[in-house]
Amino acid sequence: MEFLPSEFAPLLMPVLSQMSDPAEWLDPDDVPRPVVTFGTVGFDMKSIDKKAAALLRDRKEMGFHQHRKAELMLAMQGVLTCEVDGGLWIVPPQSAIWVPGGVVHKFIASGTLECYVAFIEPWIASAQPTTSCALTATPLLRELLIRSASLPSMYESGGIESHLVTLLLDEIAIAPLGNLHLPMPTDTRLRRMVDMMKNNPADRSTMGTWARRVGMSERTLARALNNQTGMSFGNWRQQLHLMLAVQWLGSGALVQQVADDLGYESASSFVSMFRKKLGAPPARYMAERA
């Protein structure tokens, strides 16, 4: 199985082999080690050809794919959006997402990306989360991921490298859960509504108006959305706005611009919502993760 389409190969590579021949990069599923970590340390566009540089600037989406091994992706810089398990996850800087082995998922990067990805054998990942989830990376977890990315893919079994990997697994197991998750409905009419909301999040139409647009009664829409996501219409839309806000802020958008694009009457009302949901105003929340 090909690890990445060729145009995405520069996105994930051993940190100490950034200038190596792409033919030498390995599919992590084929590496006979319990954990193998890849990463990037900011891109020097001079180190890759012009075609690859253009692809990195213009196309930062990795389509739906899966790995035999479980996957932990840490965003150090930039914001990752991951669609998996019928849900949408936002991974802001200094946060991570866990995807069990065999689960189909899709990543989109916003802003300048710096990330580290650990691939973990299913038999050794049994003590880790059994479902996809966002994780708040502890300082030790971040350092262990960065350090493990510098190891040779075929590091010595039973040596100091193996002890580092064991500590990494322990840190993953105790990492606090994140809260930037949006359950996605499965009903085709609701998914059409979701797509329209994502394309025009400033549209503040009522639930009744949205129900008519997708050919449902207001009561049927409310019941279906709650059954499939566990959330009311108002709470679901607010969570969508929150996740879009984090994604745009991570790409460098200003607070006023985000508030306008989400249809808030003022920046202060947007800041109030953001602080209530994430415990800090937007500027401080992003600064703490810079």
N, C-alpha and C positions, 0 to 999 in steps of 0.2 A: 504493500500500500504506500502511495506517495504521501510523505509527511505534509508538504504544502505545494500548491500550484507554484510554478517557477517564479511568477511575478511576486509572490509573497515570501519567497525564501529569505530575503534579507530581514524580514520582520522578526524571525526567531532563529537564533543561531548561538552556538557557544560563545560566551562573552570573550574569551581569550582567543577565539578563532574568527574574529570579525572580518579579517582580510583573507580567509582561507578560500580554497576552491569550493564552490557550491556542490560539486560532485562528492565532496567529502562529508557533507552534512548528513546526519543519520535520521532515520525514522525512529522516534523514541520508543515505539512499540517493539522495535527489533533489538534494542539495546538490552543485553542480558544482565541488567542491574536493577535492584528494587526501585531505585529513584534515579532519574536523569533530569537535569535542569538546564534550560536554555534561557537566553536573555538578550537584551540590547542595552547599550549604555549610550543613549543619545546618538543620533545619526550624523556622521560627517559625510555629507553628500559627495565629497570628493573621492571617497573610498569605494563608491559603486558607480557603475556606468550611468550615462544620462537617461537611458530608457528606464532602468530600475528606479532612479531618482524621481522621474516623472510619475511612475506608478505609485511610489510611496506618498507623493504629495497629493495625487488626484484620486487614489483608490485605496482606502484603508479598511476595506471590508473583507472578511474571510467568510465565505459562504458556509452553509450547513455542512458539517462533517462530524466525524466521531473518531475516537481512539479506543483501543483495547484497554489502555491504562487510564486510571483516573488522572485528572488534570487540576492543578492549582495555578491560577494566573494572578499575579500581583502587578498592579499598576503603580509605578513610582511617579510617573509623570504622564499627563494626558488622562483621558476618561475612556473607559471601555464600556460598551453596551453589549450585553450578551442575551440572546434569546434561547431559552432552553426549557424543557419540561412544561411547555404551555405557559411560560411566564417570561417576563422581561426583567433583566437585572441591570442596574447601573453600578459600575465599579469606579468610584472616584480615586484620585491619587492617595496612596498609602493604604489602599484597601485591596481585597482579593476576592476571587470567586472560585468555588469548588464545584467541579463537574465530575460525577462518578464515571467510571469506565463504561463504554458502550452507549453513552447518552449522546444523541444528536444535538449539536449546538452551533451557534453562529456568533461571531464577534464583529463589532464595528468599533474602530478607534477614532477619537476626536482629539484634536490638538497634537502637539509633539509627543510622540509615544516613547516611553521608557518602561519596559516591563520584564518580568521574569516568570517563567513557566516551568513548574515541576510536574513530571509525569511519573505516576506511582503505580507499581504492580498491584492488581486487584487483591492478591492474597495478602499483601502487607498493608493494604488500605482498609482492611476490615474494621479497624478501630476508628476510622475517620467517618465523617458524615455520610449517610446512606443516600441522601438526596442532594440535589444542587442547592447551593446556598451562598450568600455573600458573607465574607469574613472581614473583621477588622484586624488588620495585621499588627501584631505587637512589634516593638522595635527589634526584639530578638528574632522573631520570625522573618522580618525583612532582611536582617543581616545574614541569617542562615541561608535564605534563598540566594542572595547575592554571592555568598561564599561558595555555595554548592554549584552555582553556574560556572565557577572558575575551575571546577574539577574536570579531569579528563572523563570523557564518556565512559571509558572502561577503567574506572578507578579501582584500586586494589580492594578486593573483598577482605573484610576482617581487620583492615587497618584503620588509621585515624579518620579516613574519609567515610568509612562505614559508621563510625561513632557520630560524625557530624550529621549524616543522613538520619540516624536514629533520633537525634535531638530535634531535627527538623520535623519529623513525623509527630513527635510529642507536642511540639508547638502548634502544629496544625490542629491537633485534636482538642486543644484547650482555647483556641482563638475565639473571641467573642463573635456572635453573629451580627451581620449588618442588617440594615432595614430598608435598603433601596431596592425593593422588589415589587413588581407589578404583575399580579396574576392576569393571564390573558384568557378571555372567553373562547370557547370552541365553536359556538353557533356562528354560521356564516354571516347572518345579518348583523350580529354584534361585532364580528371582525371587520365588517364593512364600516360600521360606526367608528371603531377604533382607528382604522386607517384614515378616515376623514378627520377625526380629532387630532391625530398626529400631524396631519398635513396643515391643519389650521387650528392650532390650540387656542388662539384668541377668540374663537367662536364660543360665546357663553350661552348658547341656546339652552332652553329648558329640556328636561328629560322627555316631556311630551312632544316637543318639536323633533328631537332626535328619534323618538319612536316612530313618528310619522315618516320621517326620511327613510327609514330602513324597513318600513312595512310591518310594524308591530304595534300593538296597543301599549300604552304606558305601563299598565299593570304587568303585561307579559314581559316587557323589557326589564322592568325592575326585578321580577322574580327570576328570570333567566340569568341576569348579571349576578345576582346574589348567589344563586345556586352554583354558578360556574367559577366565580372568583371569591366568594365569601365577603363581598364588599357591596355597599350601597352605591348608587350612581354617583352621588356627590363625593363620597370618599374615594371612589375609583378615579374620577376625573382629577381630583386634587392630587392623588398620588402620581398620576401621569404628569401633571404639571410640575410636581416636585422633581421627578426624575429628568424631565426635559431641562429644567432649570440647572440642575447639577451638570448635565451634559454640556449645555451651552456655556456655563460659567467656566467649566474646565477647558473650553476652547478659546477662552479669552473675552467672552461677551461681558459688557458692563451690566450692572444690576438694573439700571433704568431700561436698557434695551431688552433684557429678559422679561421684566415686568410688562413692558409694552407688548412684546410678542406673545405673552400668555394672556393678554386681555385684562390685566389688572388696571383699576382706575388710577392707581398711584403706586410709586415704588415702595412707599411705606407699608401699604397693605400687603404687597408681595413679601416684603422683608418680615412682616409679622407672621405670615403663614410659614415661611421658611424656618424662622426661629422656633416656632411652636413645634414643628415636625422634626427638626434635626438638632435643636438645642443651641444653635448659634446663628447669628445673622450671616447672610451669604458671604460677605467679604471675609469675615473671620473664619468661617467654615472652610473656605478654599485656602486661605492663608495658612491655616494649621496643617494643611495637606500639601503645601508647596515644598 
